[in-house]
Amino acid sequence: MGGELPKAKWIDNVTSHNPVYLWRTDGHMALANSAAMKLAGIDKNTMDVVGGEIVRDKLGNPTGVFKDAAMDLLTKAIPKLSVEEQALSFRKGVEHAISFGVTQIHDMGTWDHLNAFKQLHDAKQLKMRVYSFVPLPTHGKLKNYVQSNGRGNDLHRWGGLKGLVDGSLGSTTAWFYSAYNDEPDKFGFPIYDLKEFKGWIEAGDIAGLNVTIHAIGDRANNWLLDSFEDIVKKNPKNVQRRWRIEHAQHLTEDSITRMNKLSVIPSMQPYHAIDDGRWAEKRIGQERIKTTYPFKSLFDANARVTFGSDSPVAPMNVMQGIYAAVTRRTIDGANPNGWVPSEKISVEQALKAYTVNNAFAGFQENKLGQLKKDFLADLVVLEQDILSIPANQIKDVKVHMTVVDGIIVYEKK
């Protein structure tokens, strides 16, 4: 972190005949070459985008870097994969996931994703459980789809909506109360008009759909908690709701305690802590990092913490996730005792976040998350007992076998 943002001209001389569009790993910033910008009709006269940023030079020309909502200017020009092509890539992705002991994913995807997974399911080629989420602005379409098609079955389900309040820390688009330390003119920003966005959340809630929202910055998280609280007061009849905040990354002390009070599930990805921990302090300072990925504080506040990978932004490997939550050792080796070590949790707590709590977040606590009579037979056999080995060895533990619905779907050779 802290280096110069790339420019189209850096790669133009070797990509002059091919449009190139490269995503940053967090998915909130991308670099396009001049050929791609020309194909998308982007030039100096292209208007700025609400909820995004077109990075420009001193003359106002786009440099090639686009952030959050501005990225849509490029993605609209990219040909779509067919459902068959999507299904093929997802089949390979499923093989990758089950090799790490993942028996279910909650796919924060698109309608194309839902259709591709449905095609795999109908062809009896789906080896793991999938819960499909679609974009929040399409809440009306999902409401109608559920009314016509139900919500699927235990192998492939739908009925979830995913939205985003803000961007990411790495792209300086996460929304904070205070400015970024290394870019003092930036506070981040909400991606959508907040009044309209809150209306989408409320509409999804009234329709009985499962709403989960991405929030990174402290201001984004507090705004979202306030919105959830207001919507509950307006729609008290929906007793089945299970609000989720994806990432819940930078929290205030107040928002940590409110998670349990408002029955909001912080859906977190522990690997990000040992990745971001290499550079986050430079970006937001010593004070704000104290409540960055505050795993222990949330457990202590009785919040129902869930863990996932955020793949492909971070590795799918669950053992690396547990290692990250328990040790908080950054991947550069600079924090052997843990980055913000006061927020380490136990192996038992990490396992609970990956199993029992995840089952609850997916409305499956009565059939998944535990090895229990009459529950669905999803289980993983590891080559070592992670409860008895030193915590720093957990990341290297391999999966011996993955079982989904009583069927061995992966076995190490």
C-alpha positions, 0 to 999 in steps of 0.5 A: 500500500502507499504506492502510485496507482497504475495507469493505462499508459503503463500497459498500452504499449503491450496491449494496444490491440486487446482491451484489458480490464484488471480487477483489484483483488477486493473487486472495488477498483480496476485498471482498464487500458486505452483500448478498453476505454475506447470500446466502452466509449469513455473519454475526458467528457465522460461524466463522473459517476455517483457512488464511484470515482473515475481517476483522472489526470491534471487535465481531466483525462481518465487515467484508467483506474475506476472505483466502485460504481464507476467500474460499471462503465467498463463492465457493461462493455464486456461480453457475458458468459453463457449460462453453460460457460458459467456452469462449467466454471462453477463446477470447477469452483465447487471442486476447488471448494470441497477440497478445502472442506467447504460443504456449502457456499452463500453465493453473493452473485447475480441472476446469471449465477443463480441460473448456472447453479440451477443448471448444475443442480438439475443436471445432478452435477452440484456436489455442495450446497449453494444458497444463491443471493442476487443484487438488492435492487432486483428485490421485486424480481426475486419476490416474483421468482420466489412466488412462482418457483418457491425457494429451492431445496436443501442442495440449491436454495435462493431467496437472498438479496445482497447490497453494498453500502460502501466500497473497500479500505484498500480502494479508499472507498469504505465510508468513514466518519474521519478522513483516511490518514494517508489520503486526508481529502477522502472519507470514502462514500456510499455507493447508492443514494441512501434514501433509495438504498434504504427503500430497497432494504425495506422492500426486501424485508417486507417481501420476506426475503433474506437481506444481507448488506456489505459495510466496511467503514465505521460510518457505513456500519452505523448507518446500516444499523440505524436503518435496520432498526428503523425498518424493524419498527416499521415492519414488526411483523417479520419475525423471520428476518435475519439481518446480516452485515457482510464484513462488518470490518471497521466498527465503533464501540457502540456498533459492536454492542448494537449487533446483538441488541438488534439481532444483526449477524456480523458475517466476517472473513478472518483472512482479511485481518491478516492480509489488511493488517500489513497496511491498515494502520497506515491508512486509518491510524492506531485508534481505528484499528483497535476495532478492526475485525473485532472478533473477540469483542463481538463474541464477548457482546454475544453477537452471532458471528459467522465466518466465510472466505469472501472468495475469490477476494481471499483464499477458500481455505477454511484452515487459513481462516481459522488460523487467522482468527486464532493467531491474527499473524499477518501474512508478511510475518511482521506480527508474530504475536498477532495484529491487534492481539486483543481480538484473537479468539479460541479455536472453538469459537472459530469453529462455531462461527464456521458451523453452528452460527453459519447454519443459523445465518442460513436458516438451517440451524435445525438441520445443519451445523452440528453432528447430530441425529436426524441432521443432514450428513455434511461433515469434514475429516481433517488429517489432524486435530486442530483443537490439540495442535499449536495454533500456528500449525492450523493453516497447514492442516489438510482435509482428508475427506469431505462428505455432503448429504452422506456422499463422499464428494472429496477424498485426498489421494 
